[in-house]
Amino acid sequence: MPKLKTRKAVAKRVSVTGTGKLKKTKANKQHILTKKSPKRKRNLRKSNIVDSTNLKQLKKTLPYI
């Protein structure tokens, strides 16, 4: 059985918590920020836990994480 390759694009966007959950940053914080309220931009700074519906798919792309 050959080694499985890690999807590097996914590995750069996701990190693993101590309990094994996947953590990601929120989208929509790169540009066009003038029309977004300060509260919305403040909440976009926080990280997010990957939803359980996408977890199986992401774990497949990250075999060694």
C-alpha positions in Angstrom: 0.0 0.0 0.0 1.6 3.3 -1.0 1.7 6.4 1.2 -1.3 8.6 1.1 -0.7 12.2 0.1 -1.9 15.1 2.2 -3.8 17.9 0.5 -1.5 20.8 1.3 -4.2 23.4 0.4 -6.4 22.0 3.1 -3.6 21.5 5.6 -2.7 25.2 5.4 -6.3 26.2 6.2 -7.1 23.8 9.0 -5.5 22.9 12.3 -6.3 20.2 14.8 -7.4 21.0 18.4 -6.4 19.0 21.4 -9.6 16.9 21.3 -9.1 16.1 17.6 -11.6 18.5 16.1 -10.7 20.6 13.1 -10.4 24.4 13.5 -10.6 26.9 10.6 -10.7 30.6 10.2 -13.9 32.3 9.0 -14.3 33.6 5.5 -15.2 37.2 4.3 -12.4 39.0 6.1 -10.0 39.8 3.3 -11.5 42.7 1.3 -14.6 44.9 0.8 -14.5 45.6 4.6 -15.9 49.1 4.5 -19.5 48.0 4.1 -19.3 45.5 6.9 -20.1 46.6 10.4 -17.4 46.6 13.2 -19.3 43.9 15.1 -19.4 41.7 12.0 -15.6 42.2 11.4 -14.9 41.6 15.0 -16.7 38.3 15.0 -14.9 37.2 11.8 -11.6 37.3 13.7 -12.6 34.3 15.7 -11.9 30.8 14.6 -14.5 28.2 13.9 -14.9 24.4 14.4 -15.5 22.5 11.2 -19.1 21.2 11.0 -19.7 17.5 11.4 -21.2 17.2 7.9 -17.8 18.2 6.3 -15.6 16.4 8.8 -15.5 13.0 7.1 -14.6 14.6 3.8 -11.8 16.7 5.3 -10.3 13.8 7.3 -10.0 12.0 4.0 -7.8 14.8 2.6 -5.7 14.9 5.7 -4.7 11.3 6.4 -1.9 12.0 8.9 -3.4 14.8 10.9 
